[in-house]
């Protein structure tokens, strides 16, 4: 299954809020055959990155949309090294 690194841009983002959104993703992901593995937050820059295994970009974003409505600004297919 492909792995993606997505990027969100949210001014004023707080790590506590991202943790809650990630929990919401975990609650929805199985329905779509997706696995959100890790996330990182840069509060100062207003950026969040998520590492996710998903059948495709659209399905990865569908989980975000259903879980909390915050879809990624960018998604990149990556290979772990």
N, CA, C and O atoms as a Maestro MAE file, in Angstrom:
{
 s_m_m2io_version
 :::
 2.0.0
}

f_m_ct {
 s_m_title
 :::
 protein
 m_atom[324] {
  # First column is atom index #
  i_m_mmod_type
  r_m_x_coord
  r_m_y_coord
  r_m_z_coord
  i_m_residue_number
  s_m_chain_name
  s_m_pdb_residue_name
  s_m_pdb_atom_name
  i_m_atomic_number
  :::
  1 25 0.861 -1.176 0.000 1 A "UNK " " N  " 7
  2 3 0.000 0.000 0.000 1 A "UNK " " CA " 6
  3 2 0.905 1.238 0.000 1 A "UNK " " C  " 6
  4 15 1.918 1.258 0.700 1 A "UNK " " O  " 8
  5 25 0.558 2.251 -0.765 2 A "UNK " " N  " 7
  6 3 1.362 3.481 -0.797 2 A "UNK " " CA " 6
  7 2 1.359 4.211 0.549 2 A "UNK " " C  " 6
  8 15 0.412 4.122 1.330 2 A "UNK " " O  " 8
  9 25 2.440 4.924 0.784 3 A "UNK " " N  " 7
  10 3 2.577 5.773 1.971 3 A "UNK " " CA " 6
  11 2 2.633 7.217 1.506 3 A "UNK " " C  " 6
  12 15 3.288 7.543 0.517 3 A "UNK " " O  " 8
  13 25 1.931 8.081 2.239 4 A "UNK " " N  " 7
  14 3 1.869 9.501 1.895 4 A "UNK " " CA " 6
  15 2 2.279 10.342 3.092 4 A "UNK " " C  " 6
  16 15 2.057 9.974 4.245 4 A "UNK " " O  " 8
  17 25 2.880 11.479 2.784 5 A "UNK " " N  " 7
  18 3 3.152 12.512 3.773 5 A "UNK " " CA " 6
  19 2 2.285 13.690 3.368 5 A "UNK " " C  " 6
  20 15 2.437 14.248 2.281 5 A "UNK " " O  " 8
  21 25 1.373 14.062 4.259 6 A "UNK " " N  " 7
  22 3 0.521 15.204 3.917 6 A "UNK " " CA " 6
  23 2 0.914 16.419 4.737 6 A "UNK " " C  " 6
  24 15 1.559 16.301 5.778 6 A "UNK " " O  " 8
  25 25 0.519 17.585 4.256 7 A "UNK " " N  " 7
  26 3 0.810 18.833 4.941 7 A "UNK " " CA " 6
  27 2 -0.459 19.658 5.061 7 A "UNK " " C  " 6
  28 15 -1.202 19.850 4.098 7 A "UNK " " O  " 8
  29 25 -0.680 20.136 6.271 8 A "UNK " " N  " 7
  30 3 -1.788 21.040 6.568 8 A "UNK " " CA " 6
  31 2 -1.183 22.383 6.969 8 A "UNK " " C  " 6
  32 15 -0.113 22.439 7.576 8 A "UNK " " O  " 8
  33 25 -1.876 23.453 6.625 9 A "UNK " " N  " 7
  34 3 -1.444 24.802 7.024 9 A "UNK " " CA " 6
  35 2 -2.598 25.462 7.759 9 A "UNK " " C  " 6
  36 15 -3.630 25.778 7.168 9 A "UNK " " O  " 8
  37 25 -2.405 25.668 9.068 10 A "UNK " " N  " 7
  38 3 -3.472 26.218 9.900 10 A "UNK " " CA " 6
  39 2 -2.858 27.245 10.847 10 A "UNK " " C  " 6
  40 15 -2.167 26.882 11.798 10 A "UNK " " O  " 8
  41 25 -3.108 28.515 10.588 11 A "UNK " " N  " 7
  42 3 -2.598 29.555 11.477 11 A "UNK " " CA " 6
  43 2 -3.143 29.355 12.887 11 A "UNK " " C  " 6
  44 15 -4.332 29.090 13.070 11 A "UNK " " O  " 8
  45 25 -2.272 29.483 13.873 12 A "UNK " " N  " 7
  46 3 -2.692 29.358 15.259 12 A "UNK " " CA " 6
  47 2 -2.894 27.930 15.728 12 A "UNK " " C  " 6
  48 15 -3.487 27.711 16.784 12 A "UNK " " O  " 8
  49 25 -2.416 26.954 14.970 13 A "UNK " " N  " 7
  50 3 -2.601 25.549 15.340 13 A "UNK " " CA " 6
  51 2 -1.948 25.263 16.695 13 A "UNK " " C  " 6
  52 15 -0.892 25.806 17.020 13 A "UNK " " O  " 8
  53 25 -2.597 24.403 17.469 14 A "UNK " " N  " 7
  54 3 -2.097 23.987 18.777 14 A "UNK " " CA " 6
  55 2 -1.930 22.465 18.783 14 A "UNK " " C  " 6
  56 15 -2.779 21.733 18.276 14 A "UNK " " O  " 8
  57 25 -0.832 22.012 19.360 15 A "UNK " " N  " 7
  58 3 -0.526 20.582 19.391 15 A "UNK " " CA " 6
  59 2 -1.648 19.780 20.052 15 A "UNK " " C  " 6
  60 15 -1.951 18.673 19.607 15 A "UNK " " O  " 8
  61 25 -2.262 20.313 21.093 16 A "UNK " " N  " 7
  62 3 -3.359 19.599 21.765 16 A "UNK " " CA " 6
  63 2 -4.536 19.371 20.820 16 A "UNK " " C  " 6
  64 15 -5.163 18.312 20.847 16 A "UNK " " O  " 8
  65 25 -4.832 20.364 19.989 17 A "UNK " " N  " 7
  66 3 -5.929 20.212 19.027 17 A "UNK " " CA " 6
  67 2 -5.590 19.177 17.959 17 A "UNK " " C  " 6
  68 15 -6.459 18.425 17.516 17 A "UNK " " O  " 8
  69 25 -4.327 19.142 17.549 18 A "UNK " " N  " 7
  70 3 -3.902 18.163 16.548 18 A "UNK " " CA " 6
  71 2 -3.982 16.754 17.124 18 A "UNK " " C  " 6
  72 15 -4.356 15.818 16.417 18 A "UNK " " O  " 8
  73 25 -3.637 16.595 18.394 19 A "UNK " " N  " 7
  74 3 -3.742 15.283 19.037 19 A "UNK " " CA " 6
  75 2 -5.192 14.794 19.011 19 A "UNK " " C  " 6
  76 15 -5.441 13.615 18.760 19 A "UNK " " O  " 8
  77 25 -6.134 15.677 19.264 20 A "UNK " " N  " 7
  78 3 -7.556 15.313 19.218 20 A "UNK " " CA " 6
  79 2 -7.987 14.952 17.800 20 A "UNK " " C  " 6
  80 15 -8.735 13.995 17.599 20 A "UNK " " O  " 8
  81 25 -7.515 15.718 16.819 21 A "UNK " " N  " 7
  82 3 -7.851 15.424 15.422 21 A "UNK " " CA " 6
  83 2 -7.263 14.077 15.012 21 A "UNK " " C  " 6
  84 15 -7.906 13.311 14.295 21 A "UNK " " O  " 8
  85 25 -6.055 13.790 15.460 22 A "UNK " " N  " 7
  86 3 -5.427 12.507 15.144 22 A "UNK " " CA " 6
  87 2 -6.243 11.351 15.739 22 A "UNK " " C  " 6
  88 15 -6.430 10.326 15.083 22 A "UNK " " O  " 8
  89 25 -6.720 11.507 16.951 23 A "UNK " " N  " 7
  90 3 -7.564 10.481 17.563 23 A "UNK " " CA " 6
  91 2 -8.841 10.266 16.751 23 A "UNK " " C  " 6
  92 15 -9.315 9.138 16.611 23 A "UNK " " O  " 8
  93 25 -9.389 11.348 16.222 24 A "UNK " " N  " 7
  94 3 -10.577 11.240 15.372 24 A "UNK " " CA " 6
  95 2 -10.247 10.481 14.086 24 A "UNK " " C  " 6
  96 15 -11.045 9.666 13.623 24 A "UNK " " O  " 8
  97 25 -9.066 10.748 13.509 25 A "UNK " " N  " 7
  98 3 -8.631 9.998 12.325 25 A "UNK " " CA " 6
  99 2 -8.555 8.503 12.633 25 A "UNK " " C  " 6
  100 15 -9.023 7.676 11.849 25 A "UNK " " O  " 8
  101 25 -7.965 8.165 13.775 26 A "UNK " " N  " 7
  102 3 -7.814 6.763 14.153 26 A "UNK " " CA " 6
  103 2 -9.165 6.074 14.309 26 A "UNK " " C  " 6
  104 15 -9.298 4.883 14.025 26 A "UNK " " O  " 8
  105 25 -10.155 6.817 14.757 27 A "UNK " " N  " 7
  106 3 -11.492 6.256 14.945 27 A "UNK " " CA " 6
  107 2 -12.190 5.958 13.621 27 A "UNK " " C  " 6
  108 15 -13.084 5.113 13.571 27 A "UNK " " O  " 8
  109 25 -11.792 6.645 12.550 28 A "UNK " " N  " 7
  110 3 -12.457 6.521 11.241 28 A "UNK " " CA " 6
  111 2 -11.657 5.672 10.258 28 A "UNK " " C  " 6
  112 15 -12.244 5.062 9.364 28 A "UNK " " O  " 8
  113 25 -10.352 5.618 10.397 29 A "UNK " " N  " 7
  114 3 -9.465 5.085 9.362 29 A "UNK " " CA " 6
  115 2 -9.761 3.653 8.929 29 A "UNK " " C  " 6
  116 15 -9.657 3.343 7.742 29 A "UNK " " O  " 8
  117 25 -10.120 2.789 9.842 30 A "UNK " " N  " 7
  118 3 -10.338 1.379 9.491 30 A "UNK " " CA " 6
  119 2 -11.450 1.211 8.454 30 A "UNK " " C  " 6
  120 15 -11.396 0.325 7.602 30 A "UNK " " O  " 8
  121 25 -12.436 2.063 8.545 31 A "UNK " " N  " 7
  122 3 -13.563 2.044 7.601 31 A "UNK " " CA " 6
  123 2 -13.093 2.177 6.150 31 A "UNK " " C  " 6
  124 15 -13.743 1.676 5.232 31 A "UNK " " O  " 8
  125 25 -11.953 2.860 5.951 32 A "UNK " " N  " 7
  126 3 -11.437 3.143 4.607 32 A "UNK " " CA " 6
  127 2 -10.151 2.375 4.286 32 A "UNK " " C  " 6
  128 15 -9.565 2.589 3.225 32 A "UNK " " O  " 8
  129 25 -9.703 1.493 5.171 33 A "UNK " " N  " 7
  130 3 -8.483 0.744 4.914 33 A "UNK " " CA " 6
  131 2 -7.245 1.612 4.947 33 A "UNK " " C  " 6
  132 15 -6.302 1.389 4.188 33 A "UNK " " O  " 8
  133 25 -7.246 2.609 5.831 34 A "UNK " " N  " 7
  134 3 -6.171 3.593 5.946 34 A "UNK " " CA " 6
  135 2 -5.517 3.436 7.310 34 A "UNK " " C  " 6
  136 15 -6.163 3.009 8.266 34 A "UNK " " O  " 8
  137 25 -4.226 3.784 7.403 35 A "UNK " " N  " 7
  138 3 -3.525 3.755 8.683 35 A "UNK " " CA " 6
  139 2 -2.715 5.037 8.855 35 A "UNK " " C  " 6
  140 15 -1.669 5.208 8.230 35 A "UNK " " O  " 8
  141 25 -3.203 5.931 9.703 36 A "UNK " " N  " 7
  142 3 -2.453 7.140 10.051 36 A "UNK " " CA " 6
  143 2 -1.405 6.753 11.082 36 A "UNK " " C  " 6
  144 15 -1.744 6.410 12.215 36 A "UNK " " O  " 8
  145 25 -0.125 6.806 10.694 37 A "UNK " " N  " 7
  146 3 0.974 6.259 11.499 37 A "UNK " " CA " 6
  147 2 1.587 7.266 12.469 37 A "UNK " " C  " 6
  148 15 1.792 6.944 13.639 37 A "UNK " " O  " 8
  149 25 1.876 8.455 12.010 38 A "UNK " " N  " 7
  150 3 2.547 9.467 12.836 38 A "UNK " " CA " 6
  151 2 2.096 10.850 12.388 38 A "UNK " " C  " 6
  152 15 1.575 11.023 11.286 38 A "UNK " " O  " 8
  153 25 2.304 11.824 13.252 39 A "UNK " " N  " 7
  154 3 2.074 13.214 12.852 39 A "UNK " " CA " 6
  155 2 3.074 14.103 13.585 39 A "UNK " " C  " 6
  156 15 3.609 13.735 14.631 39 A "UNK " " O  " 8
  157 25 3.312 15.272 13.015 40 A "UNK " " N  " 7
  158 3 4.219 16.272 13.579 40 A "UNK " " CA " 6
  159 2 3.538 17.624 13.495 40 A "UNK " " C  " 6
  160 15 2.762 17.882 12.575 40 A "UNK " " O  " 8
  161 25 3.830 18.484 14.458 41 A "UNK " " N  " 7
  162 3 3.212 19.811 14.515 41 A "UNK " " CA " 6
  163 2 4.303 20.862 14.670 41 A "UNK " " C  " 6
  164 15 5.224 20.703 15.471 41 A "UNK " " O  " 8
  165 25 4.189 21.933 13.899 42 A "UNK " " N  " 7
  166 3 5.025 23.123 14.066 42 A "UNK " " CA " 6
  167 2 4.071 24.275 14.361 42 A "UNK " " C  " 6
  168 15 3.547 24.909 13.445 42 A "UNK " " O  " 8
  169 25 3.851 24.540 15.650 43 A "UNK " " N  " 7
  170 3 2.897 25.586 16.048 43 A "UNK " " CA " 6
  171 2 3.332 26.955 15.524 43 A "UNK " " C  " 6
  172 15 2.500 27.742 15.074 43 A "UNK " " O  " 8
  173 25 4.612 27.232 15.583 44 A "UNK " " N  " 7
  174 3 5.127 28.542 15.158 44 A "UNK " " CA " 6
  175 2 4.820 28.824 13.687 44 A "UNK " " C  " 6
  176 15 4.428 29.936 13.334 44 A "UNK " " O  " 8
  177 25 4.998 27.820 12.837 45 A "UNK " " N  " 7
  178 3 4.767 27.982 11.394 45 A "UNK " " CA " 6
  179 2 3.333 27.649 10.980 45 A "UNK " " C  " 6
  180 15 2.946 27.893 9.837 45 A "UNK " " O  " 8
  181 25 2.548 27.096 11.900 46 A "UNK " " N  " 7
  182 3 1.174 26.725 11.569 46 A "UNK " " CA " 6
  183 2 1.086 25.562 10.606 46 A "UNK " " C  " 6
  184 15 0.251 25.553 9.701 46 A "UNK " " O  " 8
  185 25 1.967 24.562 10.806 47 A "UNK " " N  " 7
  186 3 1.993 23.416 9.892 47 A "UNK " " CA " 6
  187 2 1.874 22.108 10.653 47 A "UNK " " C  " 6
  188 15 2.334 21.967 11.786 47 A "UNK " " O  " 8
  189 25 1.235 21.156 9.980 48 A "UNK " " N  " 7
  190 3 1.070 19.804 10.495 48 A "UNK " " CA " 6
  191 2 1.415 18.860 9.350 48 A "UNK " " C  " 6
  192 15 1.055 19.105 8.199 48 A "UNK " " O  " 8
  193 25 2.121 17.772 9.681 49 A "UNK " " N  " 7
  194 3 2.408 16.736 8.698 49 A "UNK " " CA " 6
  195 2 1.916 15.414 9.252 49 A "UNK " " C  " 6
  196 15 2.066 15.137 10.442 49 A "UNK " " O  " 8
  197 25 1.333 14.602 8.395 50 A "UNK " " N  " 7
  198 3 0.841 13.279 8.781 50 A "UNK " " CA " 6
  199 2 1.450 12.240 7.847 50 A "UNK " " C  " 6
  200 15 1.537 12.447 6.637 50 A "UNK " " O  " 8
  201 25 1.870 11.122 8.430 51 A "UNK " " N  " 7
  202 3 2.355 9.994 7.652 51 A "UNK " " CA " 6
  203 2 1.251 8.947 7.654 51 A "UNK " " C  " 6
  204 15 0.786 8.520 8.710 51 A "UNK " " O  " 8
  205 25 0.840 8.543 6.464 52 A "UNK " " N  " 7
  206 3 -0.336 7.682 6.347 52 A "UNK " " CA " 6
  207 2 -0.151 6.640 5.250 52 A "UNK " " C  " 6
  208 15 0.368 6.932 4.173 52 A "UNK " " O  " 8
  209 25 -0.584 5.429 5.547 53 A "UNK " " N  " 7
  210 3 -0.684 4.385 4.532 53 A "UNK " " CA " 6
  211 2 -2.127 4.401 4.044 53 A "UNK " " C  " 6
  212 15 -3.060 4.289 4.839 53 A "UNK " " O  " 8
  213 25 -2.302 4.541 2.740 54 A "UNK " " N  " 7
  214 3 -3.653 4.634 2.184 54 A "UNK " " CA " 6
  215 2 -3.640 4.114 0.749 54 A "UNK " " C  " 6
  216 15 -2.609 4.157 0.078 54 A "UNK " " O  " 8
  217 25 -4.789 3.622 0.281 55 A "UNK " " N  " 7
  218 3 -4.861 3.142 -1.100 55 A "UNK " " CA " 6
  219 2 -4.537 4.227 -2.126 55 A "UNK " " C  " 6
  220 15 -3.975 3.943 -3.184 55 A "UNK " " O  " 8
  221 25 -4.899 5.483 -1.801 56 A "UNK " " N  " 7
  222 3 -4.636 6.614 -2.696 56 A "UNK " " CA " 6
  223 2 -4.806 7.916 -1.905 56 A "UNK " " C  " 6
  224 15 -5.271 7.908 -0.765 56 A "UNK " " O  " 8
  225 25 -4.423 9.023 -2.527 57 A "UNK " " N  " 7
  226 3 -4.497 10.341 -1.873 57 A "UNK " " CA " 6
  227 2 -5.914 10.699 -1.473 57 A "UNK " " C  " 6
  228 15 -6.151 11.229 -0.388 57 A "UNK " " O  " 8
  229 25 -6.845 10.407 -2.351 58 A "UNK " " N  " 7
  230 3 -8.232 10.789 -2.103 58 A "UNK " " CA " 6
  231 2 -8.787 10.095 -0.859 58 A "UNK " " C  " 6
  232 15 -9.515 10.698 -0.070 58 A "UNK " " O  " 8
  233 25 -8.436 8.826 -0.699 59 A "UNK " " N  " 7
  234 3 -8.928 8.086 0.461 59 A "UNK " " CA " 6
  235 2 -8.286 8.595 1.743 59 A "UNK " " C  " 6
  236 15 -8.949 8.678 2.777 59 A "UNK " " O  " 8
  237 25 -7.012 8.932 1.688 60 A "UNK " " N  " 7
  238 3 -6.346 9.513 2.858 60 A "UNK " " CA " 6
  239 2 -7.061 10.791 3.285 60 A "UNK " " C  " 6
  240 15 -7.327 10.990 4.471 60 A "UNK " " O  " 8
  241 25 -7.368 11.646 2.335 61 A "UNK " " N  " 7
  242 3 -8.062 12.907 2.650 61 A "UNK " " CA " 6
  243 2 -9.507 12.666 3.082 61 A "UNK " " C  " 6
  244 15 -10.049 13.434 3.876 61 A "UNK " " O  " 8
  245 25 -10.127 11.621 2.574 62 A "UNK " " N  " 7
  246 3 -11.506 11.306 2.953 62 A "UNK " " CA " 6
  247 2 -11.601 11.030 4.454 62 A "UNK " " C  " 6
  248 15 -12.570 11.429 5.100 62 A "UNK " " O  " 8
  249 25 -10.599 10.350 5.004 63 A "UNK " " N  " 7
  250 3 -10.582 10.088 6.441 63 A "UNK " " CA " 6
  251 2 -10.518 11.408 7.209 63 A "UNK " " C  " 6
  252 15 -11.279 11.613 8.155 63 A "UNK " " O  " 8
  253 25 -9.617 12.300 6.807 64 A "UNK " " N  " 7
  254 3 -9.527 13.625 7.457 64 A "UNK " " CA " 6
  255 2 -10.866 14.364 7.361 64 A "UNK " " C  " 6
  256 15 -11.333 14.947 8.340 64 A "UNK " " O  " 8
  257 25 -11.469 14.333 6.190 65 A "UNK " " N  " 7
  258 3 -12.722 15.060 5.973 65 A "UNK " " CA " 6
  259 2 -13.810 14.546 6.913 65 A "UNK " " C  " 6
  260 15 -14.507 15.329 7.558 65 A "UNK " " O  " 8
  261 25 -13.946 13.237 6.982 66 A "UNK " " N  " 7
  262 3 -14.987 12.669 7.833 66 A "UNK " " CA " 6
  263 2 -14.672 12.840 9.320 66 A "UNK " " C  " 6
  264 15 -15.571 13.103 10.119 66 A "UNK " " O  " 8
  265 25 -13.405 12.694 9.691 67 A "UNK " " N  " 7
  266 3 -13.023 12.726 11.102 67 A "UNK " " CA " 6
  267 2 -13.123 14.115 11.714 67 A "UNK " " C  " 6
  268 15 -13.591 14.265 12.842 67 A "UNK " " O  " 8
  269 25 -12.678 15.150 10.964 68 A "UNK " " N  " 7
  270 3 -12.634 16.498 11.551 68 A "UNK " " CA " 6
  271 2 -12.732 17.632 10.544 68 A "UNK " " C  " 6
  272 15 -12.776 18.797 10.939 68 A "UNK " " O  " 8
  273 25 -12.768 17.323 9.265 69 A "UNK " " N  " 7
  274 3 -12.965 18.349 8.250 69 A "UNK " " CA " 6
  275 2 -11.717 19.091 7.803 69 A "UNK " " C  " 6
  276 15 -11.808 19.993 6.971 69 A "UNK " " O  " 8
  277 25 -10.557 18.735 8.334 70 A "UNK " " N  " 7
  278 3 -9.324 19.448 7.997 70 A "UNK " " CA " 6
  279 2 -8.505 18.640 6.994 70 A "UNK " " C  " 6
  280 15 -7.630 17.863 7.376 70 A "UNK " " O  " 8
  281 25 -8.796 18.831 5.716 71 A "UNK " " N  " 7
  282 3 -8.078 18.093 4.680 71 A "UNK " " CA " 6
  283 2 -6.707 18.714 4.433 71 A "UNK " " C  " 6
  284 15 -6.470 19.884 4.736 71 A "UNK " " O  " 8
  285 25 -5.826 17.912 3.884 72 A "UNK " " N  " 7
  286 3 -4.451 18.341 3.639 72 A "UNK " " CA " 6
  287 2 -4.368 19.329 2.474 72 A "UNK " " C  " 6
  288 15 -5.113 19.227 1.499 72 A "UNK " " O  " 8
  289 25 -3.450 20.283 2.597 73 A "UNK " " N  " 7
  290 3 -3.179 21.218 1.508 73 A "UNK " " CA " 6
  291 2 -2.367 20.514 0.419 73 A "UNK " " C  " 6
  292 15 -2.534 20.796 -0.767 73 A "UNK " " O  " 8
  293 25 -1.482 19.594 0.831 74 A "UNK " " N  " 7
  294 3 -0.644 18.851 -0.101 74 A "UNK " " CA " 6
  295 2 -0.493 17.425 0.385 74 A "UNK " " C  " 6
  296 15 -0.470 17.174 1.590 74 A "UNK " " O  " 8
  297 25 -0.389 16.493 -0.541 75 A "UNK " " N  " 7
  298 3 -0.097 15.088 -0.243 75 A "UNK " " CA " 6
  299 2 0.980 14.619 -1.193 75 A "UNK " " C  " 6
  300 15 0.906 14.856 -2.398 75 A "UNK " " O  " 8
  301 25 1.989 13.948 -0.643 76 A "UNK " " N  " 7
  302 3 3.091 13.444 -1.462 76 A "UNK " " CA " 6
  303 2 3.293 11.959 -1.180 76 A "UNK " " C  " 6
  304 15 3.390 11.552 -0.023 76 A "UNK " " O  " 8
  305 25 3.358 11.157 -2.230 77 A "UNK " " N  " 7
  306 3 3.672 9.749 -2.048 77 A "UNK " " CA " 6
  307 2 5.153 9.652 -1.719 77 A "UNK " " C  " 6
  308 15 5.981 10.256 -2.402 77 A "UNK " " O  " 8
  309 25 5.497 8.894 -0.674 78 A "UNK " " N  " 7
  310 3 6.876 8.794 -0.220 78 A "UNK " " CA " 6
  311 2 7.261 7.323 -0.049 78 A "UNK " " C  " 6
  312 15 6.408 6.447 0.099 78 A "UNK " " O  " 8
  313 25 8.564 7.086 -0.075 79 A "UNK " " N  " 7
  314 3 9.122 5.769 0.182 79 A "UNK " " CA " 6
  315 2 9.975 5.870 1.432 79 A "UNK " " C  " 6
  316 15 10.882 6.697 1.521 79 A "UNK " " O  " 8
  317 25 9.669 5.014 2.394 80 A "UNK " " N  " 7
  318 3 10.428 5.040 3.651 80 A "UNK " " CA " 6
  319 2 11.792 4.415 3.446 80 A "UNK " " C  " 6
  320 15 11.915 3.376 2.797 80 A "UNK " " O  " 8
  321 25 12.815 5.045 3.998 81 A "UNK " " N  " 7
  322 3 14.179 4.530 3.827 81 A "UNK " " CA " 6
  323 2 14.804 4.213 5.135 81 A "UNK " " C  " 6
  324 15 15.951 3.768 5.181 81 A "UNK " " O  " 8
  :::
 }
 m_bond[323] {
  # First column is bond index #
  i_m_from
  i_m_to
  i_m_order
  :::
  1 1 2 1
  2 2 3 1
  3 3 4 2
  4 3 5 1
  5 5 6 1
  6 6 7 1
  7 7 8 2
  8 7 9 1
  9 9 10 1
  10 10 11 1
  11 11 12 2
  12 11 13 1
  13 13 14 1
  14 14 15 1
  15 15 16 2
  16 15 17 1
  17 17 18 1
  18 18 19 1
  19 19 20 2
  20 19 21 1
  21 21 22 1
  22 22 23 1
  23 23 24 2
  24 23 25 1
  25 25 26 1
  26 26 27 1
  27 27 28 2
  28 27 29 1
  29 29 30 1
  30 30 31 1
  31 31 32 2
  32 31 33 1
  33 33 34 1
  34 34 35 1
  35 35 36 2
  36 35 37 1
  37 37 38 1
  38 38 39 1
  39 39 40 2
  40 39 41 1
  41 41 42 1
  42 42 43 1
  43 43 44 2
  44 43 45 1
  45 45 46 1
  46 46 47 1
  47 47 48 2
  48 47 49 1
  49 49 50 1
  50 50 51 1
  51 51 52 2
  52 51 53 1
  53 53 54 1
  54 54 55 1
  55 55 56 2
  56 55 57 1
  57 57 58 1
  58 58 59 1
  59 59 60 2
  60 59 61 1
  61 61 62 1
  62 62 63 1
  63 63 64 2
  64 63 65 1
  65 65 66 1
  66 66 67 1
  67 67 68 2
  68 67 69 1
  69 69 70 1
  70 70 71 1
  71 71 72 2
  72 71 73 1
  73 73 74 1
  74 74 75 1
  75 75 76 2
  76 75 77 1
  77 77 78 1
  78 78 79 1
  79 79 80 2
  80 79 81 1
  81 81 82 1
  82 82 83 1
  83 83 84 2
  84 83 85 1
  85 85 86 1
  86 86 87 1
  87 87 88 2
  88 87 89 1
  89 89 90 1
  90 90 91 1
  91 91 92 2
  92 91 93 1
  93 93 94 1
  94 94 95 1
  95 95 96 2
  96 95 97 1
  97 97 98 1
  98 98 99 1
  99 99 100 2
  100 99 101 1
  101 101 102 1
  102 102 103 1
  103 103 104 2
  104 103 105 1
  105 105 106 1
  106 106 107 1
  107 107 108 2
  108 107 109 1
  109 109 110 1
  110 110 111 1
  111 111 112 2
  112 111 113 1
  113 113 114 1
  114 114 115 1
  115 115 116 2
  116 115 117 1
  117 117 118 1
  118 118 119 1
  119 119 120 2
  120 119 121 1
  121 121 122 1
  122 122 123 1
  123 123 124 2
  124 123 125 1
  125 125 126 1
  126 126 127 1
  127 127 128 2
  128 127 129 1
  129 129 130 1
  130 130 131 1
  131 131 132 2
  132 131 133 1
  133 133 134 1
  134 134 135 1
  135 135 136 2
  136 135 137 1
  137 137 138 1
  138 138 139 1
  139 139 140 2
  140 139 141 1
  141 141 142 1
  142 142 143 1
  143 143 144 2
  144 143 145 1
  145 145 146 1
  146 146 147 1
  147 147 148 2
  148 147 149 1
  149 149 150 1
  150 150 151 1
  151 151 152 2
  152 151 153 1
  153 153 154 1
  154 154 155 1
  155 155 156 2
  156 155 157 1
  157 157 158 1
  158 158 159 1
  159 159 160 2
  160 159 161 1
  161 161 162 1
  162 162 163 1
  163 163 164 2
  164 163 165 1
  165 165 166 1
  166 166 167 1
  167 167 168 2
  168 167 169 1
  169 169 170 1
  170 170 171 1
  171 171 172 2
  172 171 173 1
  173 173 174 1
  174 174 175 1
  175 175 176 2
  176 175 177 1
  177 177 178 1
  178 178 179 1
  179 179 180 2
  180 179 181 1
  181 181 182 1
  182 182 183 1
  183 183 184 2
  184 183 185 1
  185 185 186 1
  186 186 187 1
  187 187 188 2
  188 187 189 1
  189 189 190 1
  190 190 191 1
  191 191 192 2
  192 191 193 1
  193 193 194 1
  194 194 195 1
  195 195 196 2
  196 195 197 1
  197 197 198 1
  198 198 199 1
  199 199 200 2
  200 199 201 1
  201 201 202 1
  202 202 203 1
  203 203 204 2
  204 203 205 1
  205 205 206 1
  206 206 207 1
  207 207 208 2
  208 207 209 1
  209 209 210 1
  210 210 211 1
  211 211 212 2
  212 211 213 1
  213 213 214 1
  214 214 215 1
  215 215 216 2
  216 215 217 1
  217 217 218 1
  218 218 219 1
  219 219 220 2
  220 219 221 1
  221 221 222 1
  222 222 223 1
  223 223 224 2
  224 223 225 1
  225 225 226 1
  226 226 227 1
  227 227 228 2
  228 227 229 1
  229 229 230 1
  230 230 231 1
  231 231 232 2
  232 231 233 1
  233 233 234 1
  234 234 235 1
  235 235 236 2
  236 235 237 1
  237 237 238 1
  238 238 239 1
  239 239 240 2
  240 239 241 1
  241 241 242 1
  242 242 243 1
  243 243 244 2
  244 243 245 1
  245 245 246 1
  246 246 247 1
  247 247 248 2
  248 247 249 1
  249 249 250 1
  250 250 251 1
  251 251 252 2
  252 251 253 1
  253 253 254 1
  254 254 255 1
  255 255 256 2
  256 255 257 1
  257 257 258 1
  258 258 259 1
  259 259 260 2
  260 259 261 1
  261 261 262 1
  262 262 263 1
  263 263 264 2
  264 263 265 1
  265 265 266 1
  266 266 267 1
  267 267 268 2
  268 267 269 1
  269 269 270 1
  270 270 271 1
  271 271 272 2
  272 271 273 1
  273 273 274 1
  274 274 275 1
  275 275 276 2
  276 275 277 1
  277 277 278 1
  278 278 279 1
  279 279 280 2
  280 279 281 1
  281 281 282 1
  282 282 283 1
  283 283 284 2
  284 283 285 1
  285 285 286 1
  286 286 287 1
  287 287 288 2
  288 287 289 1
  289 289 290 1
  290 290 291 1
  291 291 292 2
  292 291 293 1
  293 293 294 1
  294 294 295 1
  295 295 296 2
  296 295 297 1
  297 297 298 1
  298 298 299 1
  299 299 300 2
  300 299 301 1
  301 301 302 1
  302 302 303 1
  303 303 304 2
  304 303 305 1
  305 305 306 1
  306 306 307 1
  307 307 308 2
  308 307 309 1
  309 309 310 1
  310 310 311 1
  311 311 312 2
  312 311 313 1
  313 313 314 1
  314 314 315 1
  315 315 316 2
  316 315 317 1
  317 317 318 1
  318 318 319 1
  319 319 320 2
  320 319 321 1
  321 321 322 1
  322 322 323 1
  323 323 324 2
  :::
 }
}
